[in-house]
Amino acid sequence: MNHKTIIIDNNKQNSTRLEQLMRQQMPQLQIIGNVQSPNEGLELLQNHKAQLLFVNIADLTGEQFMQLKVLQQRSFSIIFVTPTFMEENFNLLPDRLFKINHQTKIQLRIGKTIKWILLKNIIRFQANSNYTKVYLTNREEAVLTSKTLKYYVDKLDNDGFIRPHQSHLVNRLVTL
């Protein structure tokens, strides 16, 4: 069975490499689009019944995250990637693609209140000096915390989150 797949990455070299890796190691994926603009990718997603979307995390704005959430009704999975992630972790994807189901919670201060957030609702953590920005599926803007990224790396389950770059900790699979 072929799974219709869309790649969104503004770096043509990275997206071409990702497409080559997919064709070599995951022949069950049918690539229906390899685009550089998130808006093009979202349009493709709306016009085709894609089951899988690979997105360079750095390319999306908060508004585009929210658009993905609205489109999630079509039942597709999203994998956020960076070039480093693809090289180091691509072989792990076939086995773990649909396994993530975080029921664990983490405590975050949002505004003046402290809330418990399910890990499955966290898209990524981004280092910001001695602070960390936390991107959530239900918020357009990141939450700024007073903890370092290392604090979250040490606290979180390695099976659920990867560190593709020194300043990012990304949820392997987020369902928006």
N, C-alpha and C positions, 0 to 999 in steps of 0.2 A: 504494500500500500504506500503510495506516495503522499507525503505531507507537504502541502503547498507552503512555501517559505519565502519571506521577504527580508532583505538585508537593508538596513539604513545606516549609512556611515558617510560623513562628509569627506573622508580621506579615501580617494579612489584606490590607492595602493593597498590600504588595509582591507577594503571591501572586496577587492579582487582576490587577495590572499585568503580571506574568509570563504569566499565562494569556491576557490580551488580546494581548500581543506574539506569543505562539505561534499564536493563531488567525489573526492578520493575516499573519504572515511565514512560518509553517511549517504550512500546512494539512494536511500529511501526518501530523501528530501528532494522535492521538486522546486527549484528556485524560480519563482514567478516574477521577481523584481530585485534588482540591486541598484538602489538609488542613493543619491548623496544628500538629498533634502528630506528632513522629517515630514514636511508637508506633502511631498510626492509619495512618501511611504504610507502616510495616513490615507491618502487618496486611493492608492493601490489596495490597501487593506479594506477600505469601504467597498471597492468595486469587485473584489475577488474574495473567495472564502478561504483565506489563508489560515492555517492552523498554527504557524510558528512565525515569530517576528524577532529577528536579531537586531538590536539597536545599540549604537555607540552611545553610551550613557552621557557623554559630554555634549552630544548634539541636541539634546532635548531641553526645551524650556519648561517651566512649570505649567504653562497653558497646554503644551503638547502632552505632558503627563496626564493632565485632566482629560484631554481628548481621548487618549488611549483608554482611560478608565470608562468613559462613556461607550466606546466601541467594544469593550470587553464582553458585552452581551453576545457577541458573535462566537464566543468560545474559542479563543486562540491563546497561546502561551507566548510570553515575552521573555527573552533572554537579553540582559544588558551586558554589553561586552566592551572591552578595551583591547587594543592590539596585543598587549602583554598577556591578557587573559587567553586570547585565542591560541597563542603559541604554547603556553604552559598548561592549559586546561582543556583543550579541545577534545582530547581522547576520553575525558571523563564524562562528557556530555551524554552520549548515548545511554549509559547506565543510570545516570542521575537526573535525566531530563524532567521527569514528572514526579519525582520522589519527595520534593520539599513540601513539608506541611508543618510549619512552626506553630506550636501551641504555647511556647514559652513567651514570657513577657519581659520587657525591660522598662525601667523607670526613667521618664524624661520630664523635665520641667518645661512646660509650655505656658508662656506668659507668667502669671503669678501662681499657677497651680501645678502640682505634680501629677502626672498621669501614667498609668501602666499601658504600654503599647505592645501589641502582639508583634513578634519578630516578622511574621509573614506580611505585616503592613509597613515594614521598613524597606525602602528601595535601596538606599545606600547611605554611607557615612562619608563625609569629606573633611579632611583635616583643614583647619584654618588657624595656623599658628598653635597656640595652646588651647584652642577651642575646637569644637567639631560641629559641622552642619549635618543635620539628620534630615534626609528626604523621605517623606511618608507618602503612601498611596492616596491618602485622603486630604492632602494639603498642597496648595500650589507653591507656597513658600517653604523653604527649609527652616527647621527649628535649630537655633544656635544653642549649644550646650557648653558648659564650662569645663567639660572633661576633654582630655586629649584623645586622639584616635587610638593610641596604644591602649588606653583604658578599655575601649570597646573591643579591640582585637583580643585582649586577654579575657574578657568577660563572655564573649560570644562563642557559640558552637562553630568549630571550624568546618563542619560538614555543610552548614547552611550559608556561610559567608566566605568570600575569598578576598584576598588583598591583591588586586591586579596591579596596583601602583602604590607607591609609598604614601600617597595622600588619599587613597580611596579604599573603602571596605564595602563590597557590593554583595547584595543578596543574590545567590545563584539563579534563582527563579522567582520572580514576583508575579503574582496574579493580580492585575489591577482591577 
